[in-house]
Amino acid sequence: MMEKTTKLLVCAGTLMLIAGVPLDHSFLKYKKELCNYGYEVSKISMKAQTVHFSKQQAG
């Protein structure tokens, strides 16, 4: 079975609107919860104020 990866790039402002949490060091505790939903944080850039998410999909 082959797996596909969906990648998503979210800026800090959008993250605040969607999740209601700021992009700061406290965000690190929330990223652990994403595994329950099939997502993972692949990169956090504090300088660029972006978060790269990945989701594994069987296909």
Backbone atoms as SQL, in Angstrom:
CREATE TABLE atoms (id INTEGER PRIMARY KEY, chain TEXT, resi INTEGER, resn TEXT, atom TEXT, x REAL, y REAL, z REAL);
INSERT INTO atoms VALUES
  (1, 'A', 1, 'MET', 'N', 0.841, -1.163, 0.000),
  (2, 'A', 1, 'MET', 'CA', 0.000, 0.000, 0.000),
  (3, 'A', 1, 'MET', 'C', 0.902, 1.247, 0.000),
  (4, 'A', 2, 'MET', 'N', 0.570, 2.195, -0.827),
  (5, 'A', 2, 'MET', 'CA', 1.352, 3.408, -0.952),
  (6, 'A', 2, 'MET', 'C', 0.740, 4.531, -0.104),
  (7, 'A', 3, 'GLU', 'N', 1.593, 5.313, 0.549),
  (8, 'A', 3, 'GLU', 'CA', 1.105, 6.431, 1.345),
  (9, 'A', 3, 'GLU', 'C', 1.362, 7.738, 0.629),
  (10, 'A', 4, 'LYS', 'N', 0.408, 8.644, 0.718),
  (11, 'A', 4, 'LYS', 'CA', 0.553, 9.976, 0.169),
  (12, 'A', 4, 'LYS', 'C', 0.690, 10.945, 1.327),
  (13, 'A', 5, 'THR', 'N', 1.447, 12.003, 1.124),
  (14, 'A', 5, 'THR', 'CA', 1.609, 13.015, 2.146),
  (15, 'A', 5, 'THR', 'C', 1.019, 14.323, 1.651),
  (16, 'A', 6, 'THR', 'N', 0.154, 14.892, 2.453),
  (17, 'A', 6, 'THR', 'CA', -0.392, 16.211, 2.172),
  (18, 'A', 6, 'THR', 'C', 0.359, 17.201, 3.040),
  (19, 'A', 7, 'LYS', 'N', 0.859, 18.266, 2.424),
  (20, 'A', 7, 'LYS', 'CA', 1.606, 19.271, 3.168),
  (21, 'A', 7, 'LYS', 'C', 0.833, 20.579, 3.167),
  (22, 'A', 8, 'LEU', 'N', 0.933, 21.287, 4.281),
  (23, 'A', 8, 'LEU', 'CA', 0.211, 22.528, 4.466),
  (24, 'A', 8, 'LEU', 'C', 1.125, 23.534, 5.132),
  (25, 'A', 9, 'LEU', 'N', 1.193, 24.745, 4.589),
  (26, 'A', 9, 'LEU', 'CA', 1.984, 25.832, 5.166),
  (27, 'A', 9, 'LEU', 'C', 1.014, 26.879, 5.693),
  (28, 'A', 10, 'VAL', 'N', 1.140, 27.215, 6.974),
  (29, 'A', 10, 'VAL', 'CA', 0.232, 28.158, 7.616),
  (30, 'A', 10, 'VAL', 'C', 1.049, 29.279, 8.248),
  (31, 'A', 11, 'CYS', 'N', 0.626, 30.522, 7.998),
  (32, 'A', 11, 'CYS', 'CA', 1.316, 31.652, 8.616),
  (33, 'A', 11, 'CYS', 'C', 0.750, 31.871, 10.022),
  (34, 'A', 12, 'ALA', 'N', 1.459, 32.623, 10.839),
  (35, 'A', 12, 'ALA', 'CA', 1.101, 32.820, 12.240),
  (36, 'A', 12, 'ALA', 'C', -0.275, 33.459, 12.400),
  (37, 'A', 13, 'GLY', 'N', -0.613, 34.419, 11.558),
  (38, 'A', 13, 'GLY', 'CA', -1.913, 35.076, 11.656),
  (39, 'A', 13, 'GLY', 'C', -3.060, 34.124, 11.396),
  (40, 'A', 14, 'THR', 'N', -2.902, 33.277, 10.396),
  (41, 'A', 14, 'THR', 'CA', -3.924, 32.285, 10.066),
  (42, 'A', 14, 'THR', 'C', -4.028, 31.242, 11.175),
  (43, 'A', 15, 'LEU', 'N', -2.896, 30.840, 11.718),
  (44, 'A', 15, 'LEU', 'CA', -2.883, 29.878, 12.807),
  (45, 'A', 15, 'LEU', 'C', -3.655, 30.422, 14.008),
  (46, 'A', 16, 'MET', 'N', -3.478, 31.694, 14.295),
  (47, 'A', 16, 'MET', 'CA', -4.180, 32.318, 15.412),
  (48, 'A', 16, 'MET', 'C', -5.687, 32.326, 15.157),
  (49, 'A', 17, 'LEU', 'N', -6.098, 32.596, 13.914),
  (50, 'A', 17, 'LEU', 'CA', -7.527, 32.602, 13.579),
  (51, 'A', 17, 'LEU', 'C', -8.150, 31.208, 13.663),
  (52, 'A', 18, 'ILE', 'N', -7.429, 30.207, 13.150),
  (53, 'A', 18, 'ILE', 'CA', -7.966, 28.841, 13.103),
  (54, 'A', 18, 'ILE', 'C', -7.926, 28.165, 14.475),
  (55, 'A', 19, 'ALA', 'N', -6.756, 28.165, 15.087),
  (56, 'A', 19, 'ALA', 'CA', -6.571, 27.400, 16.324),
  (57, 'A', 19, 'ALA', 'C', -6.754, 28.231, 17.589),
  (58, 'A', 20, 'GLY', 'N', -6.627, 29.539, 17.457),
  (59, 'A', 20, 'GLY', 'CA', -6.762, 30.390, 18.633),
  (60, 'A', 20, 'GLY', 'C', -5.546, 30.397, 19.531),
  (61, 'A', 21, 'VAL', 'N', -4.412, 29.946, 18.996),
  (62, 'A', 21, 'VAL', 'CA', -3.171, 29.954, 19.773),
  (63, 'A', 21, 'VAL', 'C', -2.116, 30.750, 19.017),
  (64, 'A', 22, 'PRO', 'N', -1.301, 31.498, 19.736),
  (65, 'A', 22, 'PRO', 'CA', -0.242, 32.263, 19.070),
  (66, 'A', 22, 'PRO', 'C', 0.921, 31.359, 18.671),
  (67, 'A', 23, 'LEU', 'N', 1.700, 31.815, 17.710),
  (68, 'A', 23, 'LEU', 'CA', 2.894, 31.081, 17.311),
  (69, 'A', 23, 'LEU', 'C', 4.043, 31.577, 18.179),
  (70, 'A', 24, 'ASP', 'N', 4.198, 30.927, 19.307),
  (71, 'A', 24, 'ASP', 'CA', 5.311, 31.209, 20.207),
  (72, 'A', 24, 'ASP', 'C', 5.742, 29.870, 20.803),
  (73, 'A', 25, 'HIS', 'N', 6.569, 29.914, 21.802),
  (74, 'A', 25, 'HIS', 'CA', 7.087, 28.655, 22.342),
  (75, 'A', 25, 'HIS', 'C', 6.013, 27.813, 23.017),
  (76, 'A', 26, 'SER', 'N', 4.899, 28.413, 23.411),
  (77, 'A', 26, 'SER', 'CA', 3.806, 27.624, 24.003),
  (78, 'A', 26, 'SER', 'C', 3.132, 26.742, 22.951),
  (79, 'A', 27, 'PHE', 'N', 3.304, 27.080, 21.665),
  (80, 'A', 27, 'PHE', 'CA', 2.729, 26.269, 20.586),
  (81, 'A', 27, 'PHE', 'C', 3.305, 24.865, 20.590),
  (82, 'A', 28, 'LEU', 'N', 4.501, 24.691, 21.090),
  (83, 'A', 28, 'LEU', 'CA', 5.148, 23.382, 21.086),
  (84, 'A', 28, 'LEU', 'C', 4.340, 22.337, 21.853),
  (85, 'A', 29, 'LYS', 'N', 3.631, 22.752, 22.909),
  (86, 'A', 29, 'LYS', 'CA', 2.834, 21.771, 23.652),
  (87, 'A', 29, 'LYS', 'C', 1.597, 21.340, 22.857),
  (88, 'A', 30, 'TYR', 'N', 1.080, 22.211, 22.002),
  (89, 'A', 30, 'TYR', 'CA', -0.092, 21.870, 21.207),
  (90, 'A', 30, 'TYR', 'C', 0.241, 20.954, 20.031),
  (91, 'A', 31, 'LYS', 'N', 1.456, 21.036, 19.525),
  (92, 'A', 31, 'LYS', 'CA', 1.791, 20.230, 18.350),
  (93, 'A', 31, 'LYS', 'C', 1.751, 18.740, 18.642),
  (94, 'A', 32, 'LYS', 'N', 1.932, 18.345, 19.895),
  (95, 'A', 32, 'LYS', 'CA', 1.870, 16.933, 20.264),
  (96, 'A', 32, 'LYS', 'C', 0.459, 16.375, 20.093),
  (97, 'A', 33, 'GLU', 'N', -0.545, 17.214, 20.262),
  (98, 'A', 33, 'GLU', 'CA', -1.933, 16.773, 20.145),
  (99, 'A', 33, 'GLU', 'C', -2.337, 16.470, 18.707),
  (100, 'A', 34, 'LEU', 'N', -1.603, 16.996, 17.738),
  (101, 'A', 34, 'LEU', 'CA', -1.961, 16.809, 16.337),
  (102, 'A', 34, 'LEU', 'C', -1.869, 15.365, 15.877),
  (103, 'A', 35, 'CYS', 'N', -1.020, 14.576, 16.511),
  (104, 'A', 35, 'CYS', 'CA', -0.873, 13.163, 16.135),
  (105, 'A', 35, 'CYS', 'C', -2.197, 12.418, 16.270),
  (106, 'A', 36, 'ASN', 'N', -3.020, 12.834, 17.219),
  (107, 'A', 36, 'ASN', 'CA', -4.330, 12.200, 17.408),
  (108, 'A', 36, 'ASN', 'C', -5.240, 12.405, 16.201),
  (109, 'A', 37, 'TYR', 'N', -4.944, 13.403, 15.389),
  (110, 'A', 37, 'TYR', 'CA', -5.766, 13.740, 14.230),
  (111, 'A', 37, 'TYR', 'C', -5.080, 13.404, 12.905),
  (112, 'A', 38, 'GLY', 'N', -3.939, 12.723, 12.978),
  (113, 'A', 38, 'GLY', 'CA', -3.236, 12.297, 11.772),
  (114, 'A', 38, 'GLY', 'C', -2.304, 13.334, 11.179),
  (115, 'A', 39, 'TYR', 'N', -2.026, 14.398, 11.922),
  (116, 'A', 39, 'TYR', 'CA', -1.129, 15.450, 11.448),
  (117, 'A', 39, 'TYR', 'C', 0.144, 15.471, 12.269),
  (118, 'A', 40, 'GLU', 'N', 1.177, 16.058, 11.685),
  (119, 'A', 40, 'GLU', 'CA', 2.402, 16.321, 12.424),
  (120, 'A', 40, 'GLU', 'C', 2.968, 17.658, 11.978),
  (121, 'A', 41, 'VAL', 'N', 3.702, 18.290, 12.864),
  (122, 'A', 41, 'VAL', 'CA', 4.377, 19.537, 12.531),
  (123, 'A', 41, 'VAL', 'C', 5.762, 19.159, 12.026),
  (124, 'A', 42, 'SER', 'N', 6.035, 19.464, 10.766),
  (125, 'A', 42, 'SER', 'CA', 7.334, 19.090, 10.217),
  (126, 'A', 42, 'SER', 'C', 8.361, 20.206, 10.379),
  (127, 'A', 43, 'LYS', 'N', 7.899, 21.454, 10.503),
  (128, 'A', 43, 'LYS', 'CA', 8.848, 22.560, 10.692),
  (129, 'A', 43, 'LYS', 'C', 8.107, 23.769, 11.266),
  (130, 'A', 44, 'ILE', 'N', 8.751, 24.421, 12.236),
  (131, 'A', 44, 'ILE', 'CA', 8.247, 25.687, 12.772),
  (132, 'A', 44, 'ILE', 'C', 9.333, 26.722, 12.532),
  (133, 'A', 45, 'SER', 'N', 8.987, 27.813, 11.873),
  (134, 'A', 45, 'SER', 'CA', 9.932, 28.897, 11.643),
  (135, 'A', 45, 'SER', 'C', 9.454, 30.133, 12.402),
  (136, 'A', 46, 'MET', 'N', 10.132, 30.410, 13.510),
  (137, 'A', 46, 'MET', 'CA', 9.776, 31.589, 14.295),
  (138, 'A', 46, 'MET', 'C', 10.151, 32.863, 13.529),
  (139, 'A', 47, 'LYS', 'N', 11.228, 32.801, 12.762),
  (140, 'A', 47, 'LYS', 'CA', 11.677, 33.970, 12.001),
  (141, 'A', 47, 'LYS', 'C', 10.679, 34.325, 10.899),
  (142, 'A', 48, 'ALA', 'N', 10.258, 33.321, 10.129),
  (143, 'A', 48, 'ALA', 'CA', 9.309, 33.560, 9.035),
  (144, 'A', 48, 'ALA', 'C', 7.862, 33.553, 9.520),
  (145, 'A', 49, 'GLN', 'N', 7.651, 33.162, 10.786),
  (146, 'A', 49, 'GLN', 'CA', 6.307, 33.069, 11.366),
  (147, 'A', 49, 'GLN', 'C', 5.413, 32.122, 10.577),
  (148, 'A', 50, 'THR', 'N', 5.935, 30.916, 10.297),
  (149, 'A', 50, 'THR', 'CA', 5.187, 29.902, 9.559),
  (150, 'A', 50, 'THR', 'C', 5.302, 28.549, 10.243),
  (151, 'A', 51, 'VAL', 'N', 4.323, 27.697, 9.971),
  (152, 'A', 51, 'VAL', 'CA', 4.329, 26.322, 10.459),
  (153, 'A', 51, 'VAL', 'C', 4.033, 25.420, 9.272),
  (154, 'A', 52, 'HIS', 'N', 4.838, 24.387, 9.095),
  (155, 'A', 52, 'HIS', 'CA', 4.647, 23.392, 8.043),
  (156, 'A', 52, 'HIS', 'C', 4.017, 22.150, 8.681),
  (157, 'A', 53, 'PHE', 'N', 2.833, 21.782, 8.221),
  (158, 'A', 53, 'PHE', 'CA', 2.132, 20.595, 8.704),
  (159, 'A', 53, 'PHE', 'C', 2.185, 19.527, 7.628),
  (160, 'A', 54, 'SER', 'N', 2.135, 18.263, 8.066),
  (161, 'A', 54, 'SER', 'CA', 2.062, 17.115, 7.155),
  (162, 'A', 54, 'SER', 'C', 0.966, 16.192, 7.630),
  (163, 'A', 55, 'LYS', 'N', 0.270, 15.560, 6.679),
  (164, 'A', 55, 'LYS', 'CA', -0.741, 14.560, 7.008),
  (165, 'A', 55, 'LYS', 'C', -0.497, 13.351, 6.133),
  (166, 'A', 56, 'GLN', 'N', -0.389, 12.195, 6.749),
  (167, 'A', 56, 'GLN', 'CA', -0.205, 10.941, 6.024),
  (168, 'A', 56, 'GLN', 'C', -1.565, 10.384, 5.650),
  (169, 'A', 57, 'GLN', 'N', -1.712, 9.999, 4.392),
  (170, 'A', 57, 'GLN', 'CA', -2.954, 9.430, 3.904),
  (171, 'A', 57, 'GLN', 'C', -2.648, 8.125, 3.191),
  (172, 'A', 58, 'ALA', 'N', -3.344, 7.089, 3.563),
  (173, 'A', 58, 'ALA', 'CA', -3.177, 5.812, 2.861),
  (174, 'A', 58, 'ALA', 'C', -3.836, 5.941, 1.497),
  (175, 'A', 59, 'GLY', 'N', -3.210, 5.377, 0.510),
  (176, 'A', 59, 'GLY', 'CA', -3.827, 5.497, -0.802),
  (177, 'A', 59, 'GLY', 'C', -3.156, 4.647, -1.756);
